Amino acid sequence: MVQLPSGDILVSERSGDLRVIREGKLIESVITGLPKIDKNGQGGLLDLALDPDFINNSWLYFTYSDGSGAGRGSNTALMRAKLNMATMSLSEPTRLYKGKLNSTKGQHYGSRIAFDQQGYVYFSIGDRGKRDINPQDLNKDGGKIYRLHRDGQIPKDNPFFDDKGKKSAVFSYGHRNPQGLAFDTSTGVLWSHEHGPKGGDEINVISAGKNYGWPVISYGVNYSGTQFTDLTEKQGMQTPALYWLPSIAPSAMTFITSDKYPKLKGKFLLGSMKFGYIVVLEVNQNKVIRQSQLFKDLGRVRSLMQGIDGFIYVGLDGGGIKKILLQ
């Protein structure tokens, strides 16, 4: 979800539609001008983000599963386009990045988008169901977090920019399926969460060039209960700031700066799809020092947003969009 300066809320549906909520009501018409989207498994229309200067340039960023290019299947792509609410349409579409080597696997597309205070855009691509191939290979897309200029150019100070045989857009690697990505705006530090295996969902502090270990190290096991690694740490690999046992199936992540929620300000919120609550994370010096839960039995929490109006909105699978009025 994103909220426009007008107060309208845009919502992406995995099925490929971009919808509008106006004054609490879903508009029947959809936004036109989206690219062709490969709707399969976990693929579809994924995350949305407004350009930091949206009020002046109208750029909307979004990720989606893109079936173009060599090979069958698809991979995650990042695109931006101009949003015109008068015509309910997108124009001037520019695909900024697409993961190469399409896969017919239907899982682990990611994907979340975040902007830092300097205006760089970050986004994630999951391992695309190829855990033993993509995440640890810097010559392959997947299992990575990427960093670009807003026009799609690759920053020259990216950690692997000058390394032959490595993807120069990569910011960090060794990820499974990052589906939460947000900056602590008080420190400028990027945090992520990612779906792990059974008992291995993680919160990570993201730093340039770091390897987050998937699938060499993990606290989880296969969903069948069998082990795929007996390592939880290894030299040169980052251990998580937090992991959940049992897994909570985390989804979305946002940092609260609004004065409307004094008890939540300066903390992260993320959703649990498995248990149907919102997790409150208090962090200090890049460590999680406390976690708690809000609103048990909400349903599958899919998305979270602090709107430009200062209110927090939560998107529920099959349950619509809710506005949090907690004091």
N, C-alpha and C positions, 0 to 999 in steps of 0.2 A: 504494500500500500504506500501511496504518497498523497500528501495533501497539497493542493494548489493554493496560491495566494488568494484566490476567490473563495476558498473554503471547500470547494469540491474535492472529493476523494477519488483517486484512481485506484482500481483494484485489478490485479492480474489474476486470470483464471488459468489453471494448468491446461484446460481444454483449448486455449489459444485466444480467448476473448479478453479485451481490455475494457472494463466497465467503469461507469461513473456513478458515484453516490452524491446526491445533492440534497442538502437539508434533511438528511436521514432517510432518503428514499432512493432506491435503485432506479436509474434511468433505463428505459427499455432499449434505446439505441446504444450501439457499441462504437468505440473509437475505430476508425478505419485506417488502412495504410500500413498495417503490420506485415512483416515478411512472411514467407511460407514457413510454417512451424511443423516440425516432426512430433506429432502428439503420440507418444508411446510410453508405456511404463511410467517412470517418474519424469519423463521428458514433457515439455510443453512450453508455455509462456511462464517465465520464472520470476525473477526479481525486478523491481522498479526503483529508480532513483532520479531525483531532480538535480540538474546542474546547480552548483553552488550559486551561480549567477542567473538562475532560471528566470527571475523576474524581468531580466533584460534580454535574454537570448532564447528562451522557450525550449531549451534542449531537455528532452526526456531520455534517460538511459534505461535499457532493459536487457536482460539475458533470456535466452531461449535455446531450445534444441534445434539445431540447424542441420539439415540433411544434405546440403550441397557439398561439393568436393569429391575427392576420390573415395571409393569404397562404399559398401552398403551401410545403412544405419545413419547415425548422426553424432554430433558432438556439441558442446555448449559454445554459444557465441555471445558476444557483447555488441550491442548496436546502440546508436543514438539517432534521434529524429526530432524535428521541430513539432511541437504540439500546438494545434490550433483548436481551441475549444469552441470557437464560433462555427466552425465547419465539422467539429468532432472528428478530426483527422490528423494523421501524421504525414509530414513531408520531409524532403531532403534526408532520407535514411542513409546512414553510413555505418557499415559493419566495421567495428574497430578491431575486433579480434575474434578468431574462431579456432578452437582446438582442432588440430589435424588428426588424421587417422580416425575416421568415423568408426563407430562401434554399433553393433546390433544389440548390445546389452541394454536393457531398459532401466538400469539403475545408476545412481551416483553422478548425476549431472551437476550437483551443487544446487543453486548458485546464489550468492549474495554480492551486493555492490556496496562500496563505502567510499567516501571522499575524505581526504585529510585536510588539514587547515591550509595547506599550500595549494590545494586544488587538484592533486593527483587522484586518479580513480583506481580503486582496487576491486578485484572480483575473484571469485573462486570457481574452479572446475573440480568436481569429484574425480575419483579414480576410474570412473566409467566401468566398474565391475571387473577391472583388470588389475587387481591389487599387486600381483607379483611382477607386473610389467611397467606400469606407468609412474607410480608415485616416487620411486627412487631414481628414475632415469631422467636426467635434466635435458635430454634430447627429445623427450616425448611430453606431450601435453597430458594433463589429467593428474589429479592428486596434488594440485598446485594452487597458490594464490598469486595473482598477477598484479602488476602496477604499470599504469600507462599515463601519459598526458591525456587531457580530456578530448583531444582530437585524434587519439589513437597512436600518436607517436610514442616510441619507447624511450623513457628517460635514460640518458647516458650514464647516470649514477646508479642504475639498477645493478644488483650484485653480480649478475652474470652477463652484463652487456658486452664485454670484450672477450668472453670465453668462447672459443670456437667449439661448435658441437653442442652448445647449451642454449636453451630457449632464453633469449635476452629479455623477454617480458616477465619472466618468473621473478617473484619477490621472495617466496618461501616454498618449500616442497616437503614431500613425505606426509601428505594429508590423505585422509580417506574420503570424506564427503562433507566439506565445510558448508553448513547451512545457516550459520550466524556469523556476522562480520560487522564490528562496530568499533568506533574510536572512543576512548575515554578522553573527552574533550578537555578535561582539566590537566591532563598530562601529555596528550598527543599520542598515546600508545594505542596500537591496534590490537584488539582481542578478537578471538574467533571461538566458535564451538563447532564440533563436527560429530556426525553420527559415527560411532565406532561399531565394532562387532558386539556380541552379547557381553554386557558388563564393561564396555570400553568407550562409552561416550565421553568426550573430552572438552575442557576449556583450555585454550592456549593463548599465550602472549606471543604475538607475531613480530619477529624481527627479520631484517633484511638478510637473505642468504641462508637462513637456518633450516635445518632438516628436522622435521617433526616425527620421523621414525617409522611411519606406516609403510609396510606391515612388519618391519623388523622388530620393533618394540611395541607392546600394547598390554594393557591390563585386561583385555577381553579374550574371549574364546569364540570359536565358530558358533553359529546359531544352533548347530547340532549338539554343542557341548564339547566337541573335540578341540584340542589345542592346535594352533598354527605357529605359535612361538612361545618359548619359555622365558623370554627377555622382557623386562619392564624398563630397562635403561641400558644405554650403550654410549660409549664415548663418541662425541660428535653429533649426538641426537638429543633433541629437547624433550624433557618429560613434561606432562601436562600440569597446568596450574591447579586442575581439579579433574577428577574422573568420577563417574557415577556407577555404583554397583548396588542395586540393579540399574540397568540403563533406563533413561527417562525419555528417549527419543526427542532430543531438544530441537526446537525450530524457532528461528528468528532471534534477534538480539538487538537491543537498543539501550543507549545510555541516556539517563534521565537528567535533564537540566531545568525542567519546568518548576516554577515556584508554586504551581498548583498542587504539588505533592511533596510537602516538606520532608516526610519520612522516606521518600524514595529518591529525592534529589541527590545526584552524585553517585547513583548506583546503577548497575546493569539489570535489565529485565530480560528474561528469555522464557520461551514457552516449552511446556512438555506435551508432546502429542500422546504419549503413552498414558500418563497419569492425569492429564487434564487440568494442570494448574500452571501458574506463572511463578517462575523462580526469581527471587531477588538476590542478587550477588553484591556483596560489599567487598571492595578491593582496596588494597593499600600497598604501595611499593611493588606493584606487579604481582601481588599474591592475593588469592581469595581468602579473606579473613572471616567471612560469615555468609551463610546462605539460609534462606527461609522461603516459604511458599505463600502465595496469595490465591484466593478464589479456587478452592478445590472443586473438582467435578464440573469444570467449565465445559469440557469437551476437548477435542483435539485442537490444541492451540497451534495454528499454522503461521500466523504473522503478528507482529507487534510494531507499533509506530507511535512516536511522539509527534503529534501534528504541529503545524505552525501556530495553531491556536493554543498550544500548550497542553492540550489534553492527550491522554494515552488511548489508543485504539487497539483492539485485539480482534484478529480474524480467526474464526473457528471453522473447521471443516464441516460443511453442512449446517452451520449455525449462524452464518452471517457475520456482520461486523458489530462489535460492542464498544461503547465509549465508557471509559472508566471514570467514575465520579468520586472515587475514594479520596477522602480528605487526609 
